[in-house]
Amino acid sequence: LMNGSEIVIACLKEQGVDTVFGYPGGTILNIYDALYKHRDEIHHILTSHEQGAAHAADGYARASGRVGVCMATSGPGATNLVTGIATAYMDSIPIVAITCNVSLPQLGKDSFQEIDIAGITMPITKHNYIVKDITKLADTIRAAFRIARSGRPGPVLVDITKDVTAATAEYEPAVPEPLVPVTENLRDADIEAAAKLICESKRPFFYVGGGVAAAGASPILREFVEKVDAPVGDSLLGKGAFDSKNFRYTGMIGMHGTKTSNFGISECDLLIAVGARFSDRVTGNTKTFAKNARVIHIDVDPAEINKNVHADVAVVGDCRIVLERLNDLVPPQKHDAWMRHILDLKNRYPLVYRKKGLTGPSVMGIIDRVAEGDTIITTDVGQHQMWAAQYILFRKPGQLLTSGGAGTMGYGLGAAIGAKMASPSSVVINVAGDGCFRMNMNELATASRYGIPIIQVVINNRVLGMVRQWQTLFYSKRYSNTILEDKVDFVKVSEGLGAKAVRVTTTEEFEAALQEAVTWKEGPYVIECVIEKDDKVFPMVAPGAGIEDTFGEEDMQIEA
């Protein structure tokens, strides 16, 4: 016999879980007591806030390719996980959130710290459970892990009543089921139709999304791209799925994509979308998106087909399996004139930025140069995120961990802690704006408590940069609540939270600080980079416009 709490721990060990992130409280006390007894087998990271635990589980999952696990108590503990769960859901990240609730007799009576967390998270989880019967606990946890990682990954929540964590039942060990690629909707006719379009195409273009990394399809993607002889652009979450230093790579697509990618998609005659969902930030105005092209959409989730952009051929199945099948079917293609045209666009429209003084792009350029190899970059959301995506060259999947679909400010620091726990040998750098850093900078205390050597770069322009950029361009410079001129000293705050911290104002100072930070092993290292408040992210597509209308700073006169 085992009690419910011991069954939870036994199931986590069964699934190969070595690290969990969380925060204890009244209803989950029994599980934390069991964790104490198994502390040599499962490492628990006590975050400063439950939101940090959810983001850490997310970062752990993205960096490792395994399921991330977070825990919280009932009521506000559980609701504090919601933003992190939603972030994972929007980006298809496998996490399991374990919460506990009041005992069964107290459910539905507005008991102390009672919240219907299963009801709250229903729209932002792949599935969720409330366990009221001890005999169903083990199978429920196993199902949660299976659902989180299978097909299109995503978060699963398991809420357990407190009496179930104390009750006893027989526990039968089980071996986790192997992960099988999803192919039940994969049809030979669709593969053959896609191959036919590829062979007929004169100007093919690959659009690569996060599903390529999730399926482990990067190697076969590279092979297939060579065979098709085509250029490749990516979404924010597709970064690293195709090597950014490959000459075929044209940069990010969409609102802050490169002119080469946006013009290339507008001129191509075939768009091959792989593991991507045609987000509005990629497509701009869908009526004009890839207007000259037929579209092949390869995705594991049938719900994404024709949701945003009509597909001439839809291939529903695991990206790796689909690309392998296509690779066997499609003979080598040659598109010399098209590739010359794309390379000409790259030469004509390189990403450019102001070289004088410390800027967001110059910071990213130095990060790209200094922190090579297995460096993992996490980001928050805003201008710094786009600069990181534009100017850091990602060579493989799992190197850029960022909130794409939800756009969660405050995501990066928790995610960096999770990533470092998943990959201790990697240099892990979180890039945040000053507005984002304020949201979850308390997680520096978590990193310093455990001596986790992550690097926190704060791009401080004393404004909410991306919102201010929109106010400058589209709201006649009415800067409503986007100016952050106040008395907060990020260096002192960081030191107070146990971190080493420096402030830099020149590229030389930043490079020297980063060189030191990369070798710093004693805990978190914070570098505050002071930049101009009116630096902007270019290129850009105006809201409602098509991506063919991409404009850069050179296309317009903007008063500084």
C-alpha positions, 0 to 999 in steps of 0.5 A: 500500500502507498498513500496518494502523495507517495503514488504521485512521487512514484509516478514522477520517478516512473516518468524519469522526472528529476526536477520539479519547480513549485511552491508549497501550501496547505493542500499540497503539504502531503506531497511536499512531505513525500518529496522531502523523503525523495529529495535525493531523487527528485530535485525541487526548485522553490521559486519566488512565485508560482508563475516563475515555477510554471515558466521554469517548467516551460523552459526546462521542457523547451531546453530538454525536449522532455516534459516540464513539471510544476506544482502549486497549492490550491487557490491563489497558488494554482491561479498563479500558474495560469499565465505560465500554463497559457504560455505553454499552451500557445506555444505547444510546450509539454508541461504537467502542472500538479495542484492540490485542492480542498478535501472532497467534502469541502469541494463546492462550499467556497472553502478556504483557498478553494478554486476550481482550477480545472474549470479555469484552465480548461481553455488553456490545457490540452486536457485537465483532471481533478482526481477525487478517487485514490484508485485513479491517481496513478493512471491519471498522472500517467495519462497526463504525461502521455497527453502532454508529449504526444502529437502536438505537445501541450500542458496538462493540469492534474488537480488532486483533492487533499484527502486523496493525497492522504488515502492509501491504495495498491500501487502497481509500477508501470513503464511509460509507453513509447512515444509514437509519431502521429500518422493516423491522418497521413494519406498517401494521396496527400503526400503525392499531391504535395510532391507533385506541386514541389516538382512543378514549382519554379519558385518554392519557399519554405516557411518553418515553425516550432513543430519542426523542433517538436518533431525532431525533424531538423536534420531531415528538413535540412536534407529536403531543403537541399533537394528542393533547392529553395530558400527558408524563412522561419517564425519566431518559434521556428528559430534554430530549426534551420541553421541561421548561418546557412546561405539559404536562410532568409530570416524571420517572416512577418511583422518584424521579419526581414524584407528578403523573407517577406518579399520572397513569400510574396513572390514565390509560386509555392509556399511549403509550411512545415510545423507552422500555424500561420500566426497573424504576426507571420501573415499580416493581412491574410488576404494578400499573404503569399498571394502568388503561391500555392500552399502546402501545409504540413502539420500534426494538428488537423485543427490548424489546416485552413484555420488562417490560410487556405492550403492547396494541399494539406498533409496531416501528420508528424513533420519528420515522417512527412518530410522523410516520405517526401524526401523519398518521393521528390527527385533533386530540383534546381532553381538557380534563377530563383536562388540568385534572386533571393541572394540578391534580395539578401544583399540588397536588404540586409538588417542594419542598425545604428552603429554609434553607441550602445543599442539593442541590436549591438547588444545582440550582435555581441551576445552572438559573437561572445556566447557561441556553441551551446548557448541558450537564449531566453527572452521576455517580450518586446523590442529586445525579443525581436532584436534577439530574434533578428541579430542572434544566429541560432544554429539548432533547435532549443537555443531560443526559448521565448513566448511567441503566442501568448507574448508573456512579459516576465517569461524569460527569467523563470524559463532561464532557470528551467533551461539551466537545470535542464542543460547545466553545461550550457551558457544560459542568457535571459534578455529582458527589457526594463518593463519585463524585468520588473515583472518577475525579477524576484526570480533572481532570488531563486537563482541566487538561493541555489547558486544557478549561474544564469546571465540576465541582460536588461535592455533599459531604455526607461520606457515600454519600448514596443508599445512606445514604438507603436505610439510613435508610429500610429498614435501621434506620439501620445505616450500614455503610460509607457514612460518608466522614468523613476527611481528604481536602480536595477543594479542595487535591486539585483545585488539585494536579490543576491546577484552580481550586477553591473551597469554598462553604457558602451559596447566595450563595457558590455562585451567586457561584462559579458566575457566575465559573466560567461565564466561566472559560476557563483550564481546569477550575473545581471548586466544592465544595458542603458540604451536610447528610448527611441531606438526602434525595431525595423523592418516592420509591417503596419497592423492590417497591412500585408507583409509585402508592405514591409518598411524599414527606417530607410523607407521613412523619416522618423523624428528622434 
